């Protein structure tokens, strides 16, 4: 799932509202090495303003050349509908585009002319994604008509001779508990990974000196924040406060939700004590078993920045269902006295 999809859909709507035609490129198939997965998108205006990517830059460069020399529009006018461009089919093309060894891409190109119907479609897509709901766009490959489908597909792209069903995922979001140094580094890395980040700390005076550009900050009660904004499958909750009054309030709600990741920083001893407390807050053993604590992957981290790397590595693994360990088996001692990963 690509978190950048929401940004691209937003940009397409913005351009259409301002009466700017848009080229929308979607990866349909890949073979061999490919820097972007199936379903990735790139949108581009006629004057070359780009959102998203479909390669490491080589195909984008070739696309812009064809945009400027008019060959893309000429082919669209000839076809009269969306068309597929196949990159890396020949050795000469792969070498010219500097594609990875053996890499091939099939990309669907759609020309979106501004109009009420398209604006309505992309408005609905934006609204669904802003509400953190999955949604699909259906493209009629014979006419180019785009419609909204409220159905999910297991695959990012389902392609037939007649239509493309393209599943879109909302942006993932993280709630960080505790305004400290580890949270600062986690926030910066999460933003770089295109997460929507919120920092929550209800303790007086803790938020005064904490600031990361692009992070929403709140002093509301953590359980309320989780309940109202971080209970869906695109939410992660990371407890970093080292204060049960803050961390446990969030955890007791988060572990009951569909949040894809719930983790808490602390030593083995602290984590064991937390697990002993959580049943008193009304959590079942099954719910407690979802908790990643001690938090992070075992990379030998000692500093706040290194611990943040281990945390975001684990969040990434869990998000992509590649975590081979059970929750609670992380090998980080992130106690307040000495933060060490074994």
N, C-alpha and C positions, 0 to 999 in steps of 0.2 A: 504494500500500500504506500502511495506517495503523498506525503503531507503537503508537498508543493502544489498539488492539484487545485486546492481551494484558492490559492493565490492566483493561479492562471485563470480559473473560471471567473474570479472577481475582476481581473484585468480585461478579459474579453467583454464582460458586461460593461465595464467602464468605457471601453473604446466604442462599443456599439451604441451606447447612450449618447456619445459625442459624435455619432454619425461617421465613425472611422471604420472602413472595411478591415477585416482580419483574416489572416491565414491561420488555420489551426491544424497542427501536425500531431498525429498520434501514432506511437509505435504499436504495430500489430503483431509482428513476429520478430524473433531474433534467433540467430544461430551463432555458435561459437562465442567468442568474447564480445560482450556488449557493456558499455559503461552505464546504460540506463535500462531499466526493466520494461517489460511489456506493459502498455497502458500509460507510459510517460508521455507528457505533452509539451509542446512548444507553441506559443502563440506569437504572431508577428503582424505589425501594421504595415501598410504599404510603404511607409517611410523608414522601415527597418527597426522600429522599437520592438524589443523582444521580451517575452516573459517565459520562463521555463527553459528546458533543454531536452534534446533527444540524443545527444552524444557528448563527447568531450570537447566539442567545438568545431571539429572538422566538417560535420554535416551542416551545422549551422552556417558555417562560412560558405559552403557550396550553395545552400538555400538562398542566402543573401545575394550571391552573384546572379542566380537565376531570377530572383525577385527584381533586381535592378535592370537586368537586360530584357525583361518582359517575357521570358520563355515560360515562366510558371503560369502567368495569366493567359498566355496564348494556348497552352495545353488545356487549361481549365475551360476556355471558350470552345475549344475543339471537342473536348469530352462532354461538356455540358453537365457534369456531375463530379462528385469527389473521385479522386484517382489515387492509385498506389504507386509510390516510387520505391524501387528496390536498390539498396545501396550495398556495395561489396560483392556483387554477383560475379564480376570478373576480377582477375588478379590486377589488371591495370587500374580499375576503379578503386580497388582496395588500397593500392599503393598511392594513388593520387589523393585519396581522402585520408590517408594515414590511419585507416581502420585497424584495430587490433588483429592479430594473426587469426585468420579464419572467420572473422566477424562479418555478419550480414544483418541488415535491418530492412524490414518492410514497413514503410511509413504511409499512413493515410493522410492526404492533404485535402482540406476542406476550405473553400472560399466562402466567408461569411459576410454577406452584404447587409448593412444595417436595415432594420425594419421592425415593425411592431411584434411580429411573431417570434423572431429570434430574441428580441429583448425580453419578451415574456418568458421564453424558455430559460434563458440564462438567469433571469431574476429568480425563477423558481429553484433553479439549481443552487444559486447562492443562498437563498433562504433555507433550503434543506441542509446545506453544508454548515451554515452559521449555527443551525440548531443541533449540530453534531449528529446528523443522521446520514446514513449512507443513501446514495441515490445513483441512478444510472441514466445515461443519455443514450437514446437509440437513434442511430443515423441510417436513414434509408439510402442505400448505396446507389440506387437508380435515380433518385430525385435530389438527394442532399438534404431532405427535410429532417430536422432534429426534433425529437420529442422527449419528454421526461418520463422515465419508468421508475415506479416506486418498488422495484424488485432488486434483490441482490443476486449476484452470480458468484460462484466460487472462484472463477477466474476474472482477472482484471479486464480481459477482452474476450468476448464471445463473437466469433465472426462466421457469418454464412454468406452465401452468394448474394443475398438480398439486403442484409443489414449488419450493422455493427452495434453490439450492446457493450457499452463502456462503463464499468463500475467506477464510481468516484468516492473517495474517502475523505471525511472531514479532517481538519487539522488536529493532530494530537495535542493534548494539553497536560501540563504538570502542575501540581500544587506542592510547593516547598514549605515546610514548617520550620520556623526558627531563623531569625535574621543573624546568621553567623558567616564566617569565612567559607566554610564548605558550601553553604547555600549560595554564596556569591559565585563561586566557580561552577557549581552545578547549573545555576541559572545561565551563565554565559555560554556554557557548552550546549545546554538545551536550546537556547536561542539559535546557536549556529546550526543545530540539527533541525531547525524549523518547528520547534514546539512552541505552543502558546504557554507562557509561564506566569504563575501567580505565586507571590511570597506572602505567607500569612504568619503573623506573630501578634497575639493579643496582649503581650506583656508590655507594660508602660516603659517608655524610653528605649526599647530595643530597636525600633524602626528608624530612629532619628538619624543615624549615620549609615544606614544601609540603603544603597541605591545601585541598580543596574538598569541602564537604558533599555526600555522595551518590556520591562517586567511590571505587571500590575501588583500593587502592594495593598494589603488589607490588614486591619487590626480586628476584624470580626472574629467571633468564636469559631475555632477550627471545625467543630462538628457541623455547624451551620453552613460553613463554606463548602464542605464536602457534600452535604445533603443537597444543597441548592445548585451546585455547579460542577461537581466532580464525581458523579455516580455512574457515568456511562462507560462503554467499552473503550472509549478513546481518551480516558482519563488515567493519570498516574498520580499517586500520592506518596511523597517522600518525606519522612519525619526526620528532621535534623536538629531539633531544638535541644536535645539532652535534658528535657524537662517533661516529666509525665503529664503535667497539667496541660501542656500544649500537644505533645506527641500523641498521648493516649486518647485525647478527645477526638483527634482526627482519625486515629486508627480504628476506634470502636465503631465509627460510621463507615469508613472506607472498606473495611473487610466484609461488610454486608452488601456491598455494591458490586456492580459489574466492572469496576475499574481494572484495567489490564495489568496494573502493577501497583503493589503496596509494599513499601520497604521502610525500615527504621534503622537509624545509625545507633551503634552502641557495641560494647564488648560482649563476649559470650555470656558473662555473668549478668550484664544489664539486660541482654536479650532474654535470658532464662527467667529473670525476675519479671520482665514484661509479659512473657507468656503465662506466667503464674497469675498475674493480675487481670489479664484480659477476660477470663471467664467471669470474673466478678462484675465486669461491665456488660454482661449479657451475650458474650460471643461464644459460639460453639467451637469445639476442637477442629471441626472441618473448616470453619471460617479462619481460625487462628493459623491453620496450616498454610494458608495463602500468603502469610507474611514472610517477606525476605528480610531476615535479621539473624545475625549481623548482615549489614547491607554490603553490596558490591561484589565484584569479581576478585579473585586472589591474585593480584599483580604486584604484591609487595609494597603497596602504597603507604606512605608515612606522612606526607604533607597534605594540607587541605586540597590543593590542586590535584594531587595524585589520587586522593580518595574520590574526588569528583569524577575523575576519569573512570575509576572502577565502578562507580555508581551508574554513570551514563552508559558504560559498556554493558552492564547487566540489564538496564532498562531497554537498551537496543536489542539485546539477545531475547529477552522475554517478549518484546513487541513483535519480533519476527519469529517467535516460537522456536528459537534455537538454543534455549537454555536447557542444558542436559542435567542440571542439578535440581534438587527439590528446594522449594522455599525454605529458608532457615539454614541452608547448608553453606552459605557464603562464608568465605574465610577472611573477613576483615574484622580486626579489633578496632572499632572506632569509638573507643571510650574517651571521655573528656580528658582523662589523665594522659593518654598517649595513643594517638591514632596510628595503628600499625596493621598492615595486612600480612598474614602469615603465608 
